[in-house]
Amino acid sequence: MTIQKAQQDVDDWIKTTGVRYFSELTNMAILTEEVGELASIMARKYGDQSFKKSDKDGDMGDEMADVLWVLMCLANQTGVDLTTALEKNFEKKIVRDKDRHSNNPKLK
């Protein structure tokens, strides 16, 4: 599935099953919440926190997909084509960071 197709599928689902988009501000809050849920799993799996009983069934892939879903909702609502945005972002990083990381002694 391409990013463009995923954005279209999210839009189709919202318009047929989800009734309508939540407001942009509500979706921004939901995105923050979803990132927090992902962070919680990451902190317990890779960090120093121990798992709570309620955290044991956390699915990192599902949480990442939730983040992506809400991000696509925001992109659709604000007229952002994520494919184009990502392509431009790659171009920016290729120019700006061409030597930045390879010259970083912390990464060697």
WOFENBEL-V450621 format. One line per field, one symbol per residue. phi: phi as a letter, one per 40 degrees, with the letter a starting at -180 (. if undefined). psi: psi as a letter, one per 40 degrees, with the letter a starting at -180 (. if undefined). burial: # if it has 9 or more other C-alpha atoms within 8 Angstrom, else .. Layout:
BEGIN
phi=???
psi=???
burial=???
END
This chain:
BEGIN
phi=.ccdcccccccccdcbbcgacccdccccccdccccccccccccccbbcccccdcccccbdccccccccdcccdccccbgcccccccccccdcccccbdbdcccccccc
psi=hidddddddddddddddediiiiddddddddddddddddddddddeaeiihideedehhddddddddddddddddddefhhdddddddddddddddededddehdde.
burial=...#.##..##.###.....#.....##.##..##.##..#####.....#........#..##.##.#########...##..#.......#...............
END
